[in-house]
Amino acid sequence: MRAPAIPAVALAVLAVLGGVVWWQSGARWRGELYCFADPARVWGVAERPADLTPSCPSSQSVRREVRSGQTRVEQFRLARWDPTLVRDLLTARGYAVAHALPDDGIQVEAVLTRAGETVLFTAAHQGAGTFVTLSSPGER
């Protein structure tokens, strides 16, 4: 009677492990920082400075677009007004400023390009701080 119990136990263990793997594979999309492949990096190319706090849009539709690969977005908060910090991190990694709009008292905007990729950069005033959004259509 022991022999038939071993395959049943093995099957149950495999089912549990499969469930854990399936749950973990979707954990990123349930988390607060779902839009980052790596929250320790900016756009996957530069180390994120410690004073730059990552965030993602709370919108469920944006979450679906990011998960499906239709949109890529990363957001950051900085306690001081420094509209060039994130842009400079990207340009140091090979992105070029294709077009830029100066600070109009509300925000600074730029279009960055590298190897066929286009990224919209926006740094908005948020009190004394900065709220930065990087976005592009689809995954790289």
C-alpha positions in Angstrom: 0.0 0.0 0.0 2.9 2.3 0.4 3.9 2.2 -3.3 0.6 3.8 -4.5 0.9 6.6 -1.9 4.3 7.8 -3.1 3.1 8.9 -6.5 0.1 10.6 -5.0 2.3 12.5 -2.6 4.7 13.4 -5.4 1.8 14.6 -7.5 0.5 16.8 -4.6 4.0 18.3 -4.0 4.4 19.1 -7.8 0.9 20.7 -7.8 1.8 22.9 -4.8 5.1 23.9 -6.3 3.4 24.6 -9.6 1.0 26.9 -7.9 3.7 28.7 -6.0 5.7 29.3 -9.3 2.5 30.5 -11.1 1.7 32.9 -8.2 5.2 34.3 -8.1 5.3 34.8 -11.9 2.4 37.2 -11.5 3.6 38.9 -8.3 5.2 41.8 -10.1 1.9 42.8 -11.6 0.1 42.8 -8.2 2.9 44.9 -6.5 3.0 48.6 -6.0 6.1 48.9 -8.3 4.7 46.7 -11.1 6.0 49.0 -13.8 9.6 48.4 -13.0 11.6 45.5 -14.2 14.2 46.6 -11.6 13.2 49.4 -9.1 16.9 49.9 -8.3 17.5 51.2 -11.8 16.2 54.1 -14.0 14.8 52.8 -17.2 16.9 49.7 -16.8 20.1 51.5 -17.7 21.3 53.6 -14.8 21.6 53.0 -11.0 18.8 54.9 -9.2 20.1 57.5 -6.8 18.9 56.9 -3.2 17.0 60.2 -3.0 14.9 59.2 -6.1 11.7 57.4 -5.0 10.2 55.0 -7.6 6.4 54.8 -8.1 4.0 53.5 -10.7 0.6 54.9 -11.8 -2.3 53.5 -9.7 -4.6 53.2 -12.7 -5.8 49.7 -13.5 -5.9 50.4 -17.2 -2.2 51.6 -17.2 -1.3 48.4 -15.2 -3.0 46.3 -17.9 -1.2 48.2 -20.7 2.2 47.8 -19.0 1.5 44.1 -18.4 0.5 43.5 -22.0 3.6 45.4 -23.3 1.6 48.3 -24.9 3.1 50.9 -22.7 6.2 51.3 -20.7 6.3 53.8 -17.8 8.4 54.6 -14.7 7.8 57.4 -12.2 10.0 59.0 -9.6 9.7 61.5 -6.8 12.5 63.8 -5.6 12.2 66.0 -2.6 13.9 69.0 -4.3 13.4 70.7 -7.6 15.9 69.1 -10.0 14.3 68.6 -13.4 17.6 67.4 -15.0 18.7 64.6 -12.7 16.9 61.7 -14.4 17.4 63.1 -17.9 21.1 63.5 -17.2 21.3 59.8 -16.0 19.8 58.7 -19.3 21.9 61.0 -21.5 25.0 59.7 -19.8 23.9 56.2 -20.9 23.6 57.1 -24.6 20.2 58.7 -24.9 20.1 62.0 -26.9 17.7 64.8 -26.4 15.8 65.0 -29.7 13.5 67.8 -28.6 13.1 69.7 -25.3 10.8 72.3 -23.8 12.1 74.5 -21.0 10.6 74.9 -17.5 7.3 76.8 -18.0 6.6 76.9 -14.3 4.6 73.7 -14.5 7.0 71.1 -16.0 10.0 70.4 -18.2 9.6 68.1 -21.1 12.0 66.3 -23.5 11.9 63.6 -26.1 14.9 61.2 -25.7 16.1 58.7 -28.3 18.6 55.9 -28.4 18.9 53.1 -30.9 15.4 53.5 -32.3 13.7 53.9 -28.9 11.8 57.1 -28.1 11.2 58.0 -24.4 9.0 60.9 -23.3 10.6 62.6 -20.2 8.5 64.9 -18.0 9.6 66.6 -14.8 6.8 68.3 -13.1 6.8 70.7 -10.1 5.4 69.0 -7.1 5.6 71.6 -4.3 9.3 72.1 -3.7 10.0 68.7 -5.2 10.0 67.0 -8.6 7.8 64.3 -10.1 9.4 62.6 -13.1 7.6 60.4 -15.6 9.4 58.3 -18.3 7.2 56.7 -20.8 7.3 55.0 -24.2 5.0 52.9 -26.3 5.7 49.2 -25.8 8.6 47.3 -24.3 12.1 47.7 -25.6 
